[in-house]
Amino acid sequence: MNKEYKKAPFHTSTRMKQTRSTADPNATTDTEDKRMKTEERVLAILGTRSTADPNATTDAEDKRMKTEERVKRRKMAMMFAYSGVGYFGLQRNQGMKTIEGDIMEALFKAGFVTEDSFNTPQNIQFQRAARTDKGVSALKQIVSLKLPEEANKEAINEHLPEQIRILSIKRVTKGFNSKNNCNARTYSYTCPTYAFATPQDTKDDFRLTPDQFNFLQALLKQYEGTHNFHNFTSKRKPLDPSCSRYIMSFDCEQPFVKDGLELITLKIKGQSFMLHQIRKMVGVAMAIARGFTSKDLIEKTFGLDQFDLPMAPGLGLLLEQVHYDLYNQKYGQDGMHESLHFHEVDKEVNEFRHKFILPYLVKTEITEKPMLAWLELLADHSFETRAAKAALAAANGEELQEVTDGEEEEDEEDRGGVRHSNGTSLAPKPTPAVEKETNRVTETKAEPHVNPETAVNTTTDHKTETTDLKFESADTKSPPSNAQVEPHDSPPKSIADNLEAQLENKIFQK
């Protein structure tokens, strides 16, 4: 029995070999088939290499060799000023004239970026600090990117129009990100002083009184601290956690007169801002100062009731500066990197303001009077809650019309690259080209940011309490507790939970 068992494999194997040899001498086993297919795939990958030319290289090798031939690049912070008049905003947008489009073209012409990097800015880690929309200007805007060590502002400015000036280029750390390392942004809003006067005082020779100035300053101070700004943007619900924002300061500077028109500048500094937020904050302050609503409206807007708030014109909005206080403390004096205050170019920044920003603003206000036209509409604005207006409309057998802010746009994370006007991402243009000019003007859409101090550890030690259906911090000058401001802005979970519980109690009591 054992002998038969041992012979069986021998006879079977012999029979298989005989069958294969007699049936088809070219037949192959499954293992041989797999080996041959593997060899075919390898030959297909190496298709550009031939026996006739043993020195030939593959496409992948060509790309690698070109990469090795590139100059060594360093991470830089490039600070620049620009007038947004005639531009479709900062971010590259296919088929439209943008600030970044002109800057990338200038970098390409100066020889500081390759054609590949021009088409795909992500290759050089291009990142803006804050995005501005159509017609909005900036004085100390920052982008981070990799540039050759010999890159200089003079060579770049040769290929830029006068309304865009590169003012400084500084070496930064390898992991620096102009958006994520930014811990605050400062904006200003400049307008005629009669916007904060009584409806009768709308003449160009109007002058703001000391009492009116102090009243305005007190109004702006109500915005400071951490609050729920859901009423100051578009398409956000009262319990949306991303609406919690921390305002560090909001002040008005002393009025000044230019070409016979008295103007005033409001300056606001905050961690981040939502779409339309600043213009609505200014619009509410104007409505209160002119007596169209009570001064406690600001406090009411932080609660759960929904209001349709007026949005001031976008002409006077300006990105003043982006702040890197935490970065400066850690790296600003390490002997290898410079601080990112950029005080050394303050004179050039001020000259740019008085040459390109203020003249256009004053000329437009005097000739076209956009603020005066808006104030006439403000007199008819209703400051009732949406619920109250809906109840009144229902009583009259009418349907409440939805109020929009004109150009609606969802607040989105600033990811870099090229963006289409409808919000979808598109590949950049294949070659540098001058884009068509446009004169549409709108408001800055400020980007939320990631606090670099809490980028890893996402908790803080501040305690937060919520009372009277609004956001309140134990220290109103402190950021939201137990959270950082992230790209999609997640405020403290406890705040949202407390608000939801209060809303349920409010409904139950009713």
Secondary structure, DSSP 8 states (H G I E B T S, - for coil): -HHHHHHHHHHHHHHHHHHHHHH-TT---HHHHHHHHHHHHHHHHTTT--SS-TT---HHHHHHHHHHHS--EEEEEEEEEE--TTSS-SS--TTS--HHHHHHHHHHHTTSS-HHHHH-GGGGT-EESS---TT-EEEEEEEEEEEETT--HHHHHTTS-TTEEEEEEEE--TT--TTTT--EEEEEEEEEGGGGS-TT--STT----HHHHHHHHHHHHTT-EEEE-GGGSSS--TT-GGGEEEEEEEEE---EEETTEEEEEEEEEES---TTHHHHHHHHHHHHHTTSS-TTHHHHHTSS--B------STTEEEEEEE-HHHHHHHTTSSSS--S--GGGHHHHHHHIIIIIHHHHHHHHHHT-HHHHHHHHHTT---SBHHHHHHHHHHTT--------SS---------SEE-TTS-EE---SS--------------------GGGSS-------EEEETTEEEESSTTS--TT----TT----HHHHHHHHHHHHHHHHH-
